[in-house]
Amino acid sequence: MLQLMKPSETVTKALKRLGGNTTMTTAQRLKLKKLQKQAKSGAATSSSPEMQNMLKLTELADLLISNGNFEIYSETFEKLQYSIEQKNKPKDGGADPLDMFADSVSSSKLTESTKTESAVKAVRWEYKSENTDESQLQGPFTTEQMQQWQEEGKFKEGVWCRRVGETNASFYNSKRIDFDLYM
């Protein structure tokens, strides 16, 4: 396409330039359509080089439209050239070249940060045997410990639990808490 276009020219302007920049009658459009079909089927055309270039540019634009680029007719020579350069560049690992403040992160630092995030997100529990203010608070315990004790029957009557760090939060009966959701 770039060979058929001039700098700062859109695809539409290039088609008008190559087509003689005239408005066509219905008969001329039908003739053009017939020429396009002949060009696709490989039949020889006796039209001018400009007409052949226009047909070639139209075919390429239609191909790009069928591949999802619906705004091809309004794209300029420079925009197409830039797009081609970007697609031909080797990938650099997903870093944004315009992000001047980005730090390169090593994989070891990345795994360390995910480990600390998962440790921070681990839910810990505290419980008391009765739902009164005077009852002694036990804990903190991990979700795994709470689930294991519940399965072993340590909390037959049920105890009153809440997550650690939620000082004003309500206590809920351990029979109502599904500890699997917090693992």
Salt bridges, closest charged atoms under 4 A:
GLU9 OE2 - ARG17 NE 2.88
GLU126 OE2 - ARG162 NE 2.74
GLU166 OE2 - ARG163 NE 3.32
